[in-house]
């Protein structure tokens, strides 16, 4: 096979050796999203009501809080892996590729941090709700515009 054929042009370039790792990570996060998503769906369907106090109390328990945190991390990490492939495949200019990957990483980490922050905040409010009752509810309603 000469240099003019497609296999001849590819020879000598070798393998990057990172495709398998990336593929496995994407499958692991997809499986985690499936399991955690089904757990969340089952948990929400079996709840007695959907009042703020009920959800906050449920989310402030250790097991649901851990599950929600893992779901946030797994979901955003899976999205990052998928978008990384899109950027690598369709952004041809190296400078634009670096910028796009940097923005993708920053947005992903910011979204994970925001999700974990809001879950921690809900955990604190849920704990306070179970302790102090209506004070937190009225304070939250005022912060949310009287709803």
GIRAPE-V95334 format. One record per residue. N is the residue number from 0. RES is the residue in one small letter. BURIAL is # if it has 16 or more other C-alpha atoms within 10 Angstrom, else .. Layout:
BEGIN
N_RES_BURIAL, N_RES_BURIAL
END
This chain:
BEGIN
0_x_., 1_x_., 2_x_., 3_x_., 4_x_., 5_x_., 6_x_., 7_x_., 8_x_., 9_x_., 10_x_., 11_x_., 12_x_., 13_x_., 14_x_., 15_x_., 16_x_., 17_x_., 18_x_., 19_x_., 20_x_., 21_x_., 22_x_., 23_x_., 24_x_., 25_x_#, 26_x_., 27_x_., 28_x_#, 29_x_#, 30_x_., 31_x_#, 32_x_#, 33_x_., 34_x_., 35_x_#, 36_x_#, 37_x_., 38_x_#, 39_x_#, 40_x_., 41_x_., 42_x_., 43_x_., 44_x_., 45_x_., 46_x_., 47_x_., 48_x_., 49_x_., 50_x_., 51_x_., 52_x_#, 53_x_#, 54_x_#, 55_x_#, 56_x_#, 57_x_#, 58_x_#, 59_x_#, 60_x_., 61_x_., 62_x_., 63_x_#, 64_x_#, 65_x_., 66_x_#, 67_x_#, 68_x_#, 69_x_., 70_x_#, 71_x_#, 72_x_#, 73_x_#, 74_x_#, 75_x_#, 76_x_#, 77_x_#, 78_x_., 79_x_#, 80_x_#, 81_x_., 82_x_., 83_x_#, 84_x_., 85_x_., 86_x_#, 87_x_., 88_x_., 89_x_., 90_x_., 91_x_., 92_x_., 93_x_., 94_x_., 95_x_., 96_x_#, 97_x_., 98_x_., 99_x_#, 100_x_#, 101_x_., 102_x_., 103_x_#, 104_x_#, 105_x_., 106_x_., 107_x_#, 108_x_#, 109_x_., 110_x_#, 111_x_#, 112_x_., 113_x_., 114_x_#, 115_x_#, 116_x_., 117_x_., 118_x_#, 119_x_#, 120_x_., 121_x_#, 122_x_#, 123_x_., 124_x_#, 125_x_#, 126_x_#, 127_x_#, 128_x_#, 129_x_., 130_x_., 131_x_., 132_x_., 133_x_., 134_x_., 135_x_#, 136_x_#, 137_x_., 138_x_., 139_x_., 140_x_., 141_x_., 142_x_., 143_x_., 144_x_., 145_x_., 146_x_.
END
